[in-house]
């Protein structure tokens, strides 16, 4: 199984998205549930090209059920079925008194320990690499909450880490071959 450990704030939304929502007052965003349609489309493309499933590692998991998160995504154009979100990480922050060091890293490590069917995984998060255990660094894609969040380039990197399906790999190779003609 291929897994995407998904943070939401800073990945599927950025400071610009929050500004746009507050300025224009988009009715589909009630409260702080701001989600970019463009970034969701990129997430959809990762899922489509790799067959990966989602594990919610965002703090949103503490406030919403997986089905609610999927409904919010779906309302903004997400195409992947409800069964794409297979779980969420446990909250390991309880008892931490010295700061947030490695709590998300620990939560992901614990989730992975409970599964023996994980072929590959990627972590999409805006938390700095220094907060993650080194064992996750090759699988970590750090987004910029003040910049683009999940971008096309980062989505391609996620696909490379997870591994594309055979059909998606052929399409990717053909696209790259065509692009070489123009370079």
MODELLER restraints for C-alpha pairs under 7 A, 6 or more apart:
rsr = mdl.restraints
at = mdl.atoms
rsr.add(forms.Gaussian(group=physical.xy_distance, feature=features.Distance(at['CA:1:A'], at['CA:52:A']), mean=6.95, stdev=0.5))
rsr.add(forms.Gaussian(group=physical.xy_distance, feature=features.Distance(at['CA:1:A'], at['CA:117:A']), mean=5.67, stdev=0.5))
rsr.add(forms.Gaussian(group=physical.xy_distance, feature=features.Distance(at['CA:1:A'], at['CA:118:A']), mean=4.68, stdev=0.5))
rsr.add(forms.Gaussian(group=physical.xy_distance, feature=features.Distance(at['CA:1:A'], at['CA:119:A']), mean=5.13, stdev=0.5))
rsr.add(forms.Gaussian(group=physical.xy_distance, feature=features.Distance(at['CA:1:A'], at['CA:120:A']), mean=6.91, stdev=0.5))
rsr.add(forms.Gaussian(group=physical.xy_distance, feature=features.Distance(at['CA:2:A'], at['CA:51:A']), mean=6.92, stdev=0.5))
rsr.add(forms.Gaussian(group=physical.xy_distance, feature=features.Distance(at['CA:2:A'], at['CA:52:A']), mean=4.51, stdev=0.5))
rsr.add(forms.Gaussian(group=physical.xy_distance, feature=features.Distance(at['CA:2:A'], at['CA:53:A']), mean=6.19, stdev=0.5))
rsr.add(forms.Gaussian(group=physical.xy_distance, feature=features.Distance(at['CA:2:A'], at['CA:118:A']), mean=5.94, stdev=0.5))
rsr.add(forms.Gaussian(group=physical.xy_distance, feature=features.Distance(at['CA:2:A'], at['CA:119:A']), mean=5.54, stdev=0.5))
rsr.add(forms.Gaussian(group=physical.xy_distance, feature=features.Distance(at['CA:2:A'], at['CA:120:A']), mean=4.90, stdev=0.5))
rsr.add(forms.Gaussian(group=physical.xy_distance, feature=features.Distance(at['CA:2:A'], at['CA:121:A']), mean=5.47, stdev=0.5))
rsr.add(forms.Gaussian(group=physical.xy_distance, feature=features.Distance(at['CA:2:A'], at['CA:162:A']), mean=6.38, stdev=0.5))
rsr.add(forms.Gaussian(group=physical.xy_distance, feature=features.Distance(at['CA:3:A'], at['CA:52:A']), mean=5.20, stdev=0.5))
rsr.add(forms.Gaussian(group=physical.xy_distance, feature=features.Distance(at['CA:3:A'], at['CA:53:A']), mean=4.97, stdev=0.5))
rsr.add(forms.Gaussian(group=physical.xy_distance, feature=features.Distance(at['CA:3:A'], at['CA:54:A']), mean=5.74, stdev=0.5))
rsr.add(forms.Gaussian(group=physical.xy_distance, feature=features.Distance(at['CA:3:A'], at['CA:55:A']), mean=6.78, stdev=0.5))
rsr.add(forms.Gaussian(group=physical.xy_distance, feature=features.Distance(at['CA:3:A'], at['CA:120:A']), mean=6.48, stdev=0.5))
rsr.add(forms.Gaussian(group=physical.xy_distance, feature=features.Distance(at['CA:3:A'], at['CA:121:A']), mean=4.52, stdev=0.5))
rsr.add(forms.Gaussian(group=physical.xy_distance, feature=features.Distance(at['CA:3:A'], at['CA:122:A']), mean=6.40, stdev=0.5))
rsr.add(forms.Gaussian(group=physical.xy_distance, feature=features.Distance(at['CA:4:A'], at['CA:52:A']), mean=6.52, stdev=0.5))
rsr.add(forms.Gaussian(group=physical.xy_distance, feature=features.Distance(at['CA:4:A'], at['CA:53:A']), mean=6.08, stdev=0.5))
rsr.add(forms.Gaussian(group=physical.xy_distance, feature=features.Distance(at['CA:4:A'], at['CA:54:A']), mean=4.78, stdev=0.5))
rsr.add(forms.Gaussian(group=physical.xy_distance, feature=features.Distance(at['CA:4:A'], at['CA:55:A']), mean=5.98, stdev=0.5))
rsr.add(forms.Gaussian(group=physical.xy_distance, feature=features.Distance(at['CA:4:A'], at['CA:121:A']), mean=5.73, stdev=0.5))
rsr.add(forms.Gaussian(group=physical.xy_distance, feature=features.Distance(at['CA:4:A'], at['CA:122:A']), mean=5.04, stdev=0.5))
rsr.add(forms.Gaussian(group=physical.xy_distance, feature=features.Distance(at['CA:4:A'], at['CA:123:A']), mean=5.88, stdev=0.5))
rsr.add(forms.Gaussian(group=physical.xy_distance, feature=features.Distance(at['CA:5:A'], at['CA:54:A']), mean=6.12, stdev=0.5))
rsr.add(forms.Gaussian(group=physical.xy_distance, feature=features.Distance(at['CA:5:A'], at['CA:55:A']), mean=4.89, stdev=0.5))
rsr.add(forms.Gaussian(group=physical.xy_distance, feature=features.Distance(at['CA:5:A'], at['CA:56:A']), mean=5.85, stdev=0.5))
rsr.add(forms.Gaussian(group=physical.xy_distance, feature=features.Distance(at['CA:5:A'], at['CA:57:A']), mean=5.68, stdev=0.5))
rsr.add(forms.Gaussian(group=physical.xy_distance, feature=features.Distance(at['CA:5:A'], at['CA:122:A']), mean=6.19, stdev=0.5))
rsr.add(forms.Gaussian(group=physical.xy_distance, feature=features.Distance(at['CA:5:A'], at['CA:123:A']), mean=4.65, stdev=0.5))
rsr.add(forms.Gaussian(group=physical.xy_distance, feature=features.Distance(at['CA:5:A'], at['CA:124:A']), mean=6.12, stdev=0.5))
rsr.add(forms.Gaussian(group=physical.xy_distance, feature=features.Distance(at['CA:6:A'], at['CA:54:A']), mean=6.62, stdev=0.5))
rsr.add(forms.Gaussian(group=physical.xy_distance, feature=features.Distance(at['CA:6:A'], at['CA:55:A']), mean=6.12, stdev=0.5))
rsr.add(forms.Gaussian(group=physical.xy_distance, feature=features.Distance(at['CA:6:A'], at['CA:56:A']), mean=5.00, stdev=0.5))
rsr.add(forms.Gaussian(group=physical.xy_distance, feature=features.Distance(at['CA:6:A'], at['CA:57:A']), mean=5.33, stdev=0.5))
rsr.add(forms.Gaussian(group=physical.xy_distance, feature=features.Distance(at['CA:6:A'], at['CA:58:A']), mean=6.27, stdev=0.5))
rsr.add(forms.Gaussian(group=physical.xy_distance, feature=features.Distance(at['CA:6:A'], at['CA:123:A']), mean=6.32, stdev=0.5))
rsr.add(forms.Gaussian(group=physical.xy_distance, feature=features.Distance(at['CA:6:A'], at['CA:124:A']), mean=5.26, stdev=0.5))
rsr.add(forms.Gaussian(group=physical.xy_distance, feature=features.Distance(at['CA:6:A'], at['CA:125:A']), mean=6.69, stdev=0.5))
rsr.add(forms.Gaussian(group=physical.xy_distance, feature=features.Distance(at['CA:7:A'], at['CA:56:A']), mean=6.53, stdev=0.5))
rsr.add(forms.Gaussian(group=physical.xy_distance, feature=features.Distance(at['CA:7:A'], at['CA:57:A']), mean=5.33, stdev=0.5))
rsr.add(forms.Gaussian(group=physical.xy_distance, feature=features.Distance(at['CA:7:A'], at['CA:58:A']), mean=4.03, stdev=0.5))
rsr.add(forms.Gaussian(group=physical.xy_distance, feature=features.Distance(at['CA:7:A'], at['CA:124:A']), mean=6.01, stdev=0.5))
rsr.add(forms.Gaussian(group=physical.xy_distance, feature=features.Distance(at['CA:7:A'], at['CA:125:A']), mean=5.08, stdev=0.5))
rsr.add(forms.Gaussian(group=physical.xy_distance, feature=features.Distance(at['CA:8:A'], at['CA:58:A']), mean=5.66, stdev=0.5))
rsr.add(forms.Gaussian(group=physical.xy_distance, feature=features.Distance(at['CA:10:A'], at['CA:126:A']), mean=5.40, stdev=0.5))
rsr.add(forms.Gaussian(group=physical.xy_distance, feature=features.Distance(at['CA:10:A'], at['CA:143:A']), mean=6.63, stdev=0.5))
rsr.add(forms.Gaussian(group=physical.xy_distance, feature=features.Distance(at['CA:10:A'], at['CA:144:A']), mean=6.34, stdev=0.5))
rsr.add(forms.Gaussian(group=physical.xy_distance, feature=features.Distance(at['CA:10:A'], at['CA:145:A']), mean=3.94, stdev=0.5))
rsr.add(forms.Gaussian(group=physical.xy_distance, feature=features.Distance(at['CA:10:A'], at['CA:149:A']), mean=5.36, stdev=0.5))
rsr.add(forms.Gaussian(group=physical.xy_distance, feature=features.Distance(at['CA:11:A'], at['CA:124:A']), mean=6.79, stdev=0.5))
rsr.add(forms.Gaussian(group=physical.xy_distance, feature=features.Distance(at['CA:11:A'], at['CA:125:A']), mean=6.12, stdev=0.5))
rsr.add(forms.Gaussian(group=physical.xy_distance, feature=features.Distance(at['CA:11:A'], at['CA:126:A']), mean=6.36, stdev=0.5))
rsr.add(forms.Gaussian(group=physical.xy_distance, feature=features.Distance(at['CA:11:A'], at['CA:143:A']), mean=5.95, stdev=0.5))
rsr.add(forms.Gaussian(group=physical.xy_distance, feature=features.Distance(at['CA:11:A'], at['CA:145:A']), mean=6.69, stdev=0.5))
rsr.add(forms.Gaussian(group=physical.xy_distance, feature=features.Distance(at['CA:11:A'], at['CA:149:A']), mean=4.39, stdev=0.5))
rsr.add(forms.Gaussian(group=physical.xy_distance, feature=features.Distance(at['CA:11:A'], at['CA:150:A']), mean=5.05, stdev=0.5))
rsr.add(forms.Gaussian(group=physical.xy_distance, feature=features.Distance(at['CA:12:A'], at['CA:35:A']), mean=5.54, stdev=0.5))
rsr.add(forms.Gaussian(group=physical.xy_distance, feature=features.Distance(at['CA:12:A'], at['CA:36:A']), mean=5.72, stdev=0.5))
rsr.add(forms.Gaussian(group=physical.xy_distance, feature=features.Distance(at['CA:12:A'], at['CA:39:A']), mean=5.26, stdev=0.5))
rsr.add(forms.Gaussian(group=physical.xy_distance, feature=features.Distance(at['CA:12:A'], at['CA:40:A']), mean=6.48, stdev=0.5))
rsr.add(forms.Gaussian(group=physical.xy_distance, feature=features.Distance(at['CA:12:A'], at['CA:149:A']), mean=6.19, stdev=0.5))
rsr.add(forms.Gaussian(group=physical.xy_distance, feature=features.Distance(at['CA:12:A'], at['CA:150:A']), mean=6.23, stdev=0.5))
rsr.add(forms.Gaussian(group=physical.xy_distance, feature=features.Distance(at['CA:13:A'], at['CA:34:A']), mean=6.36, stdev=0.5))
rsr.add(forms.Gaussian(group=physical.xy_distance, feature=features.Distance(at['CA:13:A'], at['CA:35:A']), mean=5.19, stdev=0.5))
rsr.add(forms.Gaussian(group=physical.xy_distance, feature=features.Distance(at['CA:13:A'], at['CA:36:A']), mean=5.42, stdev=0.5))
rsr.add(forms.Gaussian(group=physical.xy_distance, feature=features.Distance(at['CA:13:A'], at['CA:149:A']), mean=6.20, stdev=0.5))
rsr.add(forms.Gaussian(group=physical.xy_distance, feature=features.Distance(at['CA:14:A'], at['CA:145:A']), mean=4.68, stdev=0.5))
rsr.add(forms.Gaussian(group=physical.xy_distance, feature=features.Distance(at['CA:14:A'], at['CA:146:A']), mean=5.84, stdev=0.5))
rsr.add(forms.Gaussian(group=physical.xy_distance, feature=features.Distance(at['CA:14:A'], at['CA:147:A']), mean=6.83, stdev=0.5))
rsr.add(forms.Gaussian(group=physical.xy_distance, feature=features.Distance(at['CA:14:A'], at['CA:148:A']), mean=6.68, stdev=0.5))
rsr.add(forms.Gaussian(group=physical.xy_distance, feature=features.Distance(at['CA:14:A'], at['CA:149:A']), mean=5.80, stdev=0.5))
rsr.add(forms.Gaussian(group=physical.xy_distance, feature=features.Distance(at['CA:15:A'], at['CA:145:A']), mean=6.24, stdev=0.5))
rsr.add(forms.Gaussian(group=physical.xy_distance, feature=features.Distance(at['CA:15:A'], at['CA:146:A']), mean=5.47, stdev=0.5))
rsr.add(forms.Gaussian(group=physical.xy_distance, feature=features.Distance(at['CA:17:A'], at['CA:34:A']), mean=6.94, stdev=0.5))
rsr.add(forms.Gaussian(group=physical.xy_distance, feature=features.Distance(at['CA:17:A'], at['CA:36:A']), mean=6.73, stdev=0.5))
rsr.add(forms.Gaussian(group=physical.xy_distance, feature=features.Distance(at['CA:18:A'], at['CA:34:A']), mean=6.46, stdev=0.5))
rsr.add(forms.Gaussian(group=physical.xy_distance, feature=features.Distance(at['CA:37:A'], at['CA:76:A']), mean=5.60, stdev=0.5))
rsr.add(forms.Gaussian(group=physical.xy_distance, feature=features.Distance(at['CA:37:A'], at['CA:77:A']), mean=6.44, stdev=0.5))
rsr.add(forms.Gaussian(group=physical.xy_distance, feature=features.Distance(at['CA:39:A'], at['CA:150:A']), mean=5.73, stdev=0.5))
rsr.add(forms.Gaussian(group=physical.xy_distance, feature=features.Distance(at['CA:39:A'], at['CA:151:A']), mean=6.97, stdev=0.5))
rsr.add(forms.Gaussian(group=physical.xy_distance, feature=features.Distance(at['CA:40:A'], at['CA:78:A']), mean=6.03, stdev=0.5))
rsr.add(forms.Gaussian(group=physical.xy_distance, feature=features.Distance(at['CA:41:A'], at['CA:78:A']), mean=6.65, stdev=0.5))
rsr.add(forms.Gaussian(group=physical.xy_distance, feature=features.Distance(at['CA:42:A'], at['CA:152:A']), mean=6.65, stdev=0.5))
rsr.add(forms.Gaussian(group=physical.xy_distance, feature=features.Distance(at['CA:42:A'], at['CA:155:A']), mean=6.29, stdev=0.5))
rsr.add(forms.Gaussian(group=physical.xy_distance, feature=features.Distance(at['CA:44:A'], at['CA:78:A']), mean=6.56, stdev=0.5))
rsr.add(forms.Gaussian(group=physical.xy_distance, feature=features.Distance(at['CA:44:A'], at['CA:79:A']), mean=6.57, stdev=0.5))
rsr.add(forms.Gaussian(group=physical.xy_distance, feature=features.Distance(at['CA:44:A'], at['CA:80:A']), mean=6.35, stdev=0.5))
rsr.add(forms.Gaussian(group=physical.xy_distance, feature=features.Distance(at['CA:46:A'], at['CA:155:A']), mean=6.33, stdev=0.5))
rsr.add(forms.Gaussian(group=physical.xy_distance, feature=features.Distance(at['CA:46:A'], at['CA:159:A']), mean=5.92, stdev=0.5))
rsr.add(forms.Gaussian(group=physical.xy_distance, feature=features.Distance(at['CA:47:A'], at['CA:53:A']), mean=6.96, stdev=0.5))
rsr.add(forms.Gaussian(group=physical.xy_distance, feature=features.Distance(at['CA:49:A'], at['CA:164:A']), mean=5.36, stdev=0.5))
rsr.add(forms.Gaussian(group=physical.xy_distance, feature=features.Distance(at['CA:49:A'], at['CA:165:A']), mean=5.91, stdev=0.5))
rsr.add(forms.Gaussian(group=physical.xy_distance, feature=features.Distance(at['CA:49:A'], at['CA:168:A']), mean=5.21, stdev=0.5))
rsr.add(forms.Gaussian(group=physical.xy_distance, feature=features.Distance(at['CA:50:A'], at['CA:159:A']), mean=6.39, stdev=0.5))
rsr.add(forms.Gaussian(group=physical.xy_distance, feature=features.Distance(at['CA:50:A'], at['CA:162:A']), mean=6.52, stdev=0.5))
rsr.add(forms.Gaussian(group=physical.xy_distance, feature=features.Distance(at['CA:50:A'], at['CA:163:A']), mean=5.95, stdev=0.5))
rsr.add(forms.Gaussian(group=physical.xy_distance, feature=features.Distance(at['CA:50:A'], at['CA:164:A']), mean=4.37, stdev=0.5))
rsr.add(forms.Gaussian(group=physical.xy_distance, feature=features.Distance(at['CA:50:A'], at['CA:165:A']), mean=5.25, stdev=0.5))
rsr.add(forms.Gaussian(group=physical.xy_distance, feature=features.Distance(at['CA:53:A'], at['CA:84:A']), mean=4.95, stdev=0.5))
rsr.add(forms.Gaussian(group=physical.xy_distance, feature=features.Distance(at['CA:53:A'], at['CA:85:A']), mean=5.98, stdev=0.5))
rsr.add(forms.Gaussian(group=physical.xy_distance, feature=features.Distance(at['CA:53:A'], at['CA:86:A']), mean=6.46, stdev=0.5))
rsr.add(forms.Gaussian(group=physical.xy_distance, feature=features.Distance(at['CA:54:A'], at['CA:84:A']), mean=5.89, stdev=0.5))
rsr.add(forms.Gaussian(group=physical.xy_distance, feature=features.Distance(at['CA:54:A'], at['CA:85:A']), mean=4.55, stdev=0.5))
rsr.add(forms.Gaussian(group=physical.xy_distance, feature=features.Distance(at['CA:54:A'], at['CA:86:A']), mean=5.97, stdev=0.5))
rsr.add(forms.Gaussian(group=physical.xy_distance, feature=features.Distance(at['CA:55:A'], at['CA:85:A']), mean=5.99, stdev=0.5))
rsr.add(forms.Gaussian(group=physical.xy_distance, feature=features.Distance(at['CA:55:A'], at['CA:86:A']), mean=5.91, stdev=0.5))
rsr.add(forms.Gaussian(group=physical.xy_distance, feature=features.Distance(at['CA:55:A'], at['CA:87:A']), mean=4.86, stdev=0.5))
rsr.add(forms.Gaussian(group=physical.xy_distance, feature=features.Distance(at['CA:55:A'], at['CA:88:A']), mean=4.86, stdev=0.5))
rsr.add(forms.Gaussian(group=physical.xy_distance, feature=features.Distance(at['CA:55:A'], at['CA:89:A']), mean=6.88, stdev=0.5))
rsr.add(forms.Gaussian(group=physical.xy_distance, feature=features.Distance(at['CA:56:A'], at['CA:87:A']), mean=6.36, stdev=0.5))
rsr.add(forms.Gaussian(group=physical.xy_distance, feature=features.Distance(at['CA:56:A'], at['CA:88:A']), mean=4.41, stdev=0.5))
rsr.add(forms.Gaussian(group=physical.xy_distance, feature=features.Distance(at['CA:56:A'], at['CA:89:A']), mean=6.41, stdev=0.5))
rsr.add(forms.Gaussian(group=physical.xy_distance, feature=features.Distance(at['CA:57:A'], at['CA:88:A']), mean=5.89, stdev=0.5))
rsr.add(forms.Gaussian(group=physical.xy_distance, feature=features.Distance(at['CA:57:A'], at['CA:89:A']), mean=5.39, stdev=0.5))
rsr.add(forms.Gaussian(group=physical.xy_distance, feature=features.Distance(at['CA:61:A'], at['CA:88:A']), mean=6.56, stdev=0.5))
rsr.add(forms.Gaussian(group=physical.xy_distance, feature=features.Distance(at['CA:66:A'], at['CA:85:A']), mean=6.66, stdev=0.5))
rsr.add(forms.Gaussian(group=physical.xy_distance, feature=features.Distance(at['CA:67:A'], at['CA:82:A']), mean=6.92, stdev=0.5))
rsr.add(forms.Gaussian(group=physical.xy_distance, feature=features.Distance(at['CA:70:A'], at['CA:82:A']), mean=6.14, stdev=0.5))
rsr.add(forms.Gaussian(group=physical.xy_distance, feature=features.Distance(at['CA:89:A'], at['CA:107:A']), mean=5.66, stdev=0.5))
rsr.add(forms.Gaussian(group=physical.xy_distance, feature=features.Distance(at['CA:89:A'], at['CA:108:A']), mean=6.35, stdev=0.5))
rsr.add(forms.Gaussian(group=physical.xy_distance, feature=features.Distance(at['CA:89:A'], at['CA:111:A']), mean=6.07, stdev=0.5))
rsr.add(forms.Gaussian(group=physical.xy_distance, feature=features.Distance(at['CA:90:A'], at['CA:107:A']), mean=5.88, stdev=0.5))
rsr.add(forms.Gaussian(group=physical.xy_distance, feature=features.Distance(at['CA:91:A'], at['CA:107:A']), mean=6.66, stdev=0.5))
rsr.add(forms.Gaussian(group=physical.xy_distance, feature=features.Distance(at['CA:92:A'], at['CA:103:A']), mean=5.83, stdev=0.5))
rsr.add(forms.Gaussian(group=physical.xy_distance, feature=features.Distance(at['CA:92:A'], at['CA:106:A']), mean=6.96, stdev=0.5))
rsr.add(forms.Gaussian(group=physical.xy_distance, feature=features.Distance(at['CA:92:A'], at['CA:107:A']), mean=5.91, stdev=0.5))
rsr.add(forms.Gaussian(group=physical.xy_distance, feature=features.Distance(at['CA:93:A'], at['CA:103:A']), mean=5.94, stdev=0.5))
rsr.add(forms.Gaussian(group=physical.xy_distance, feature=features.Distance(at['CA:101:A'], at['CA:131:A']), mean=5.68, stdev=0.5))
rsr.add(forms.Gaussian(group=physical.xy_distance, feature=features.Distance(at['CA:102:A'], at['CA:131:A']), mean=4.97, stdev=0.5))
rsr.add(forms.Gaussian(group=physical.xy_distance, feature=features.Distance(at['CA:102:A'], at['CA:132:A']), mean=5.36, stdev=0.5))
rsr.add(forms.Gaussian(group=physical.xy_distance, feature=features.Distance(at['CA:102:A'], at['CA:133:A']), mean=6.58, stdev=0.5))
rsr.add(forms.Gaussian(group=physical.xy_distance, feature=features.Distance(at['CA:105:A'], at['CA:132:A']), mean=4.99, stdev=0.5))
rsr.add(forms.Gaussian(group=physical.xy_distance, feature=features.Distance(at['CA:105:A'], at['CA:133:A']), mean=6.00, stdev=0.5))
rsr.add(forms.Gaussian(group=physical.xy_distance, feature=features.Distance(at['CA:120:A'], at['CA:162:A']), mean=5.39, stdev=0.5))
rsr.add(forms.Gaussian(group=physical.xy_distance, feature=features.Distance(at['CA:121:A'], at['CA:139:A']), mean=6.43, stdev=0.5))
rsr.add(forms.Gaussian(group=physical.xy_distance, feature=features.Distance(at['CA:121:A'], at['CA:162:A']), mean=5.83, stdev=0.5))
rsr.add(forms.Gaussian(group=physical.xy_distance, feature=features.Distance(at['CA:122:A'], at['CA:139:A']), mean=4.72, stdev=0.5))
rsr.add(forms.Gaussian(group=physical.xy_distance, feature=features.Distance(at['CA:122:A'], at['CA:140:A']), mean=5.91, stdev=0.5))
rsr.add(forms.Gaussian(group=physical.xy_distance, feature=features.Distance(at['CA:122:A'], at['CA:158:A']), mean=6.37, stdev=0.5))
rsr.add(forms.Gaussian(group=physical.xy_distance, feature=features.Distance(at['CA:122:A'], at['CA:161:A']), mean=6.71, stdev=0.5))
rsr.add(forms.Gaussian(group=physical.xy_distance, feature=features.Distance(at['CA:122:A'], at['CA:162:A']), mean=6.56, stdev=0.5))
rsr.add(forms.Gaussian(group=physical.xy_distance, feature=features.Distance(at['CA:123:A'], at['CA:139:A']), mean=5.95, stdev=0.5))
rsr.add(forms.Gaussian(group=physical.xy_distance, feature=features.Distance(at['CA:123:A'], at['CA:140:A']), mean=4.70, stdev=0.5))
rsr.add(forms.Gaussian(group=physical.xy_distance, feature=features.Distance(at['CA:123:A'], at['CA:141:A']), mean=5.92, stdev=0.5))
rsr.add(forms.Gaussian(group=physical.xy_distance, feature=features.Distance(at['CA:124:A'], at['CA:140:A']), mean=6.41, stdev=0.5))
rsr.add(forms.Gaussian(group=physical.xy_distance, feature=features.Distance(at['CA:124:A'], at['CA:141:A']), mean=5.17, stdev=0.5))
rsr.add(forms.Gaussian(group=physical.xy_distance, feature=features.Distance(at['CA:124:A'], at['CA:142:A']), mean=6.30, stdev=0.5))
rsr.add(forms.Gaussian(group=physical.xy_distance, feature=features.Distance(at['CA:125:A'], at['CA:141:A']), mean=6.44, stdev=0.5))
rsr.add(forms.Gaussian(group=physical.xy_distance, feature=features.Distance(at['CA:125:A'], at['CA:142:A']), mean=5.23, stdev=0.5))
rsr.add(forms.Gaussian(group=physical.xy_distance, feature=features.Distance(at['CA:125:A'], at['CA:143:A']), mean=5.96, stdev=0.5))
rsr.add(forms.Gaussian(group=physical.xy_distance, feature=features.Distance(at['CA:126:A'], at['CA:142:A']), mean=5.00, stdev=0.5))
rsr.add(forms.Gaussian(group=physical.xy_distance, feature=features.Distance(at['CA:126:A'], at['CA:143:A']), mean=4.62, stdev=0.5))
rsr.add(forms.Gaussian(group=physical.xy_distance, feature=features.Distance(at['CA:126:A'], at['CA:144:A']), mean=5.84, stdev=0.5))
rsr.add(forms.Gaussian(group=physical.xy_distance, feature=features.Distance(at['CA:126:A'], at['CA:145:A']), mean=6.29, stdev=0.5))
rsr.add(forms.Gaussian(group=physical.xy_distance, feature=features.Distance(at['CA:127:A'], at['CA:142:A']), mean=6.57, stdev=0.5))
rsr.add(forms.Gaussian(group=physical.xy_distance, feature=features.Distance(at['CA:128:A'], at['CA:142:A']), mean=6.60, stdev=0.5))
rsr.add(forms.Gaussian(group=physical.xy_distance, feature=features.Distance(at['CA:129:A'], at['CA:137:A']), mean=6.87, stdev=0.5))
rsr.add(forms.Gaussian(group=physical.xy_distance, feature=features.Distance(at['CA:139:A'], at['CA:161:A']), mean=6.75, stdev=0.5))
rsr.add(forms.Gaussian(group=physical.xy_distance, feature=features.Distance(at['CA:143:A'], at['CA:149:A']), mean=4.96, stdev=0.5))
rsr.add(forms.Gaussian(group=physical.xy_distance, feature=features.Distance(at['CA:143:A'], at['CA:150:A']), mean=5.99, stdev=0.5))
